Amino acid sequence: MVPMNSTAMGDMMNSTSMGDMMNRTATGDMKMDKTMMTHMTFFWGMSTEIFFSGWPGQSSGMYAVALALVFGLSMLVEWLSHTRFIKSTTNKLVAGLLQTAMYGLRVGLAYLVMLAVMSFNVGVFLVAIAGYTTGFLLFGSRVFRDSSEMLPYEKASDLPPLNC
């Protein structure tokens, strides 16, 4: 490992984004291949990166697609949290494997939503909350469920509640 001199360390501390810091070499040289700044506080605007470098970019249409994707992912997490696929007559091994696969999918999707929210874009944050809320309203609340549909001793879903 090559020790950094004080100038290179100072340049790294004055860098505008994590991407800039990652592009620096031990001598303090910098490759300027990205111009987008990484935000560390919430901000309004369409100029953000979600999931992939450069996506959705500067296009308002692609920003709307990104917001719809985050909304859909968060609703999907709620649907998986409140669904019942596994029948009581299913083999224990098959039921356990299916339950584990569903749990892994739900956690993976929840982490994707979390990564999108970590863009610190207020629009993405609000859409994620709206998706989780709408998903709970449709799949978890009593609004669309017949009270005689579930007996008191039956469990509500195949998966345990999602914990933060």
C-alpha positions as CSV (number, residue, x, y, z in Angstrom):
1,M,0.0,0.0,0.0
2,V,1.4,3.4,-1.0
3,P,1.1,6.1,1.7
4,M,-0.7,9.3,0.7
5,N,0.8,12.7,1.1
6,S,-1.0,15.5,2.8
7,T,-2.0,17.2,-0.5
8,A,-3.7,14.0,-1.8
9,M,-5.5,13.5,1.5
10,G,-6.6,17.1,1.5
11,D,-7.9,16.8,-2.1
12,M,-9.9,13.8,-1.2
13,M,-11.5,15.6,1.8
14,N,-12.5,18.5,-0.5
15,S,-14.0,16.2,-3.1
16,T,-17.6,16.9,-4.1
17,S,-18.8,13.3,-4.3
18,M,-18.0,9.7,-3.3
19,G,-17.5,8.9,-7.0
20,D,-14.7,11.5,-7.1
21,M,-13.1,10.0,-4.1
22,M,-13.2,6.5,-5.7
23,N,-11.6,7.8,-8.9
24,R,-8.5,9.2,-7.2
25,T,-5.3,7.4,-7.1
26,A,-2.8,7.3,-4.3
27,T,-0.9,10.2,-5.8
28,G,-3.9,12.5,-5.8
29,D,-4.6,12.4,-9.5
30,M,-8.3,12.3,-10.4
31,K,-10.2,11.0,-13.4
32,M,-13.1,13.3,-14.1
33,D,-15.6,11.0,-15.8
34,K,-18.7,11.8,-13.7
35,T,-20.2,15.2,-13.2
36,M,-23.2,14.3,-11.1
37,M,-22.9,15.1,-7.4
38,T,-23.9,12.6,-4.8
39,H,-26.3,14.2,-2.4
40,M,-26.0,13.5,1.3
41,T,-29.2,15.5,2.3
42,F,-32.7,15.4,0.9
43,F,-33.3,17.4,-2.3
44,W,-36.0,18.1,-4.8
45,G,-35.5,17.6,-8.5
46,M,-35.3,15.1,-11.3
47,S,-31.5,14.9,-11.6
48,T,-30.8,11.8,-9.5
49,E,-29.4,8.3,-9.9
50,I,-31.5,5.3,-8.8
51,F,-30.3,1.7,-9.0
52,F,-27.8,2.2,-11.9
53,S,-25.2,4.8,-12.8
54,G,-26.7,7.5,-14.9
55,W,-30.3,6.3,-14.6
56,P,-32.9,7.9,-14.9
57,G,-30.7,10.8,-16.1
58,Q,-32.1,14.2,-16.9
59,S,-35.2,13.0,-18.7
60,S,-38.5,13.7,-16.9
61,G,-40.1,10.7,-18.6
62,M,-37.4,8.4,-17.3
63,Y,-37.7,10.0,-13.8
64,A,-41.5,9.2,-13.9
65,V,-40.6,5.6,-14.9
66,A,-38.2,5.4,-12.0
67,L,-40.8,6.7,-9.6
68,A,-43.3,4.2,-10.9
69,L,-40.8,1.4,-10.5
70,V,-40.1,2.3,-6.8
71,F,-43.9,2.6,-6.2
72,G,-44.4,-0.8,-7.7
73,L,-41.5,-2.5,-5.8
74,S,-42.8,-1.1,-2.5
75,M,-46.3,-2.4,-3.3
76,L,-44.9,-5.8,-4.2
77,V,-43.1,-6.0,-0.9
78,E,-46.4,-5.3,0.9
79,W,-48.2,-7.9,-1.2
80,L,-45.6,-10.5,-0.4
81,S,-45.9,-9.6,3.3
82,H,-49.7,-10.2,3.3
83,T,-50.3,-13.1,0.9
84,R,-51.1,-16.7,1.5
85,F,-49.7,-19.0,-1.2
86,I,-48.9,-22.0,1.0
87,K,-51.9,-24.3,1.7
88,S,-52.1,-26.1,5.0
89,T,-52.0,-29.5,3.2
90,T,-48.6,-28.7,1.6
91,N,-45.6,-31.0,2.5
92,K,-43.6,-29.4,5.4
93,L,-40.3,-29.4,3.4
94,V,-41.9,-27.9,0.3
95,A,-43.8,-25.3,2.4
96,G,-40.6,-24.4,4.2
97,L,-38.6,-24.0,1.0
98,L,-41.3,-21.9,-0.6
99,Q,-41.6,-19.8,2.5
100,T,-37.8,-19.2,2.6
101,A,-37.8,-18.3,-1.1
102,M,-40.7,-15.8,-0.6
103,Y,-38.8,-14.3,2.4
104,G,-35.6,-13.9,0.4
105,L,-37.5,-12.3,-2.5
106,R,-39.3,-9.9,-0.1
107,V,-36.1,-8.9,1.7
108,G,-34.3,-8.4,-1.7
109,L,-37.1,-6.1,-3.0
110,A,-37.2,-4.2,0.3
111,Y,-33.5,-3.6,0.0
112,L,-33.9,-2.3,-3.6
113,V,-36.5,0.2,-2.3
114,M,-34.1,1.2,0.5
115,L,-31.3,1.8,-2.0
116,A,-33.6,3.9,-4.1
117,V,-34.5,6.0,-1.1
118,M,-30.8,6.4,-0.3
119,S,-30.6,8.6,-3.4
120,F,-32.0,11.3,-1.0
121,N,-34.4,12.4,-3.7
122,V,-37.6,13.6,-2.0
123,G,-39.8,12.4,-4.8
124,V,-38.4,8.8,-4.5
125,F,-38.8,8.9,-0.8
126,L,-42.5,10.0,-1.0
127,V,-43.3,7.5,-3.7
128,A,-41.7,4.7,-1.7
129,I,-43.9,5.6,1.3
130,A,-47.0,5.9,-0.9
131,G,-46.3,2.5,-2.4
132,Y,-45.9,0.8,1.0
133,T,-49.0,2.6,2.3
134,T,-51.1,1.7,-0.8
135,G,-49.9,-1.8,-0.7
136,F,-50.9,-2.1,3.0
137,L,-54.3,-0.6,2.2
138,L,-54.9,-3.1,-0.6
139,F,-53.4,-6.2,0.9
140,G,-53.0,-5.8,4.6
141,S,-55.9,-3.7,5.9
142,R,-59.4,-4.8,6.5
143,V,-60.9,-2.4,3.9
144,F,-61.1,-5.0,1.1
145,R,-61.3,-8.2,3.3
146,D,-64.6,-9.9,4.3
147,S,-64.6,-10.3,8.1
148,S,-65.8,-13.9,7.7
149,E,-63.0,-14.7,5.2
150,M,-60.4,-15.4,7.9
151,L,-61.0,-17.3,11.2
152,P,-59.5,-15.9,14.4
153,Y,-57.0,-18.7,14.8
154,E,-55.7,-18.6,11.2
155,K,-52.5,-16.6,10.5
156,A,-52.8,-13.7,8.1
157,S,-49.9,-14.5,5.8
158,D,-47.1,-16.9,5.1
159,L,-44.4,-14.5,6.1
160,P,-43.6,-12.8,9.4
161,P,-44.0,-9.0,9.6
162,L,-41.4,-7.0,7.9
163,N,-39.1,-5.4,10.5
164,C,-37.0,-2.4,10.0
